[in-house]
Amino acid sequence: MGNSLAGPTGSSHTLVTGAAAAAEAGVAPATVRKWVQLGHLEAAGRQGRTHLFRLEDVFAAERATRGRVRRG
């Protein structure tokens, strides 16, 4: 389930776990962790030990990395 965080302009941002972010973006949870490692995505908050991400940031990371598949 997502949490809601009101921004300074009154806009609301939905925060989701890495697993939920992966499901929304249609990728594996490991992919979300890799985006974080590579600097494409930053956690917007934490709930205990769990990182929380803004959905709009997740979709931006997905768009930024789309088509960048390594071929060996």
C-alpha positions as a printed Julia matrix, in Angstrom:
72×3 Matrix{Float64}:
  0.0    0.0     0.0
  1.17   3.53   -0.68
  1.56   6.39    1.72
  0.76   9.98    0.92
  3.15  12.86    1.49
  1.94  16.42    0.95
  4.5   18.59   -0.78
  5.13  22.3    -0.16
  2.8   23.28   -2.98
  0.0   21.14   -1.6
  0.5   18.43   -4.2
  0.36  14.86   -3.04
  2.95  12.22   -3.87
  2.24   8.54   -3.48
  5.07   6.64   -1.83
  5.39   2.92   -2.48
  7.8    0.15   -1.5
 10.41  -1.15   -3.92
  8.31  -4.26   -4.6
  5.21  -2.17   -5.36
  7.29   0.21   -7.5
  8.61  -2.75   -9.48
  5.1   -4.1   -10.02
  3.86  -0.69  -11.21
  6.78  -0.33  -13.64
  6.51  -3.92  -14.85
 10.04  -4.87  -13.8
 11.62  -7.14  -11.19
 12.35  -5.76   -7.7
 16.05  -6.32   -8.44
 15.74  -3.84  -11.3
 14.49  -1.14   -8.92
 17.45  -1.87   -6.61
 19.8   -1.61   -9.61
 18.3    1.76  -10.6
 19.08   2.98   -7.07
 22.66   1.65   -7.27
 23.2    3.33  -10.63
 21.76   6.66   -9.47
 18.65   6.58  -11.69
 16.31   6.48   -8.68
 16.45   7.81   -5.12
 14.3    6.8    -2.19
 11.93   9.55   -1.1
 11.56   8.15    2.39
 11.75   5.13    4.64
  9.34   3.02    6.61
 11.5    1.1     9.05
 14.17  -0.55    6.9
 12.08  -0.33    3.73
 12.84   2.35    1.16
  9.86   4.22   -0.24
  9.75   5.67   -3.73
  7.58   8.25   -5.5
  5.76   6.62   -8.4
  6.61   9.52  -10.72
 10.32   8.99   -9.94
  9.99   5.26  -10.64
  8.36   5.93  -14.01
 11.04   8.52  -14.85
 13.78   5.97  -14.05
 12.02   3.38  -16.2
 11.82   5.82  -19.13
 15.47   6.85  -18.68
 16.71   3.27  -18.73
 14.38   1.86  -21.38
 16.33   0.5   -24.33
 19.62   0.36  -22.44
 19.86  -3.41  -22.42
 23.4   -4.73  -22.43
 24.16  -7.24  -25.1
 27.19  -9.48  -24.69
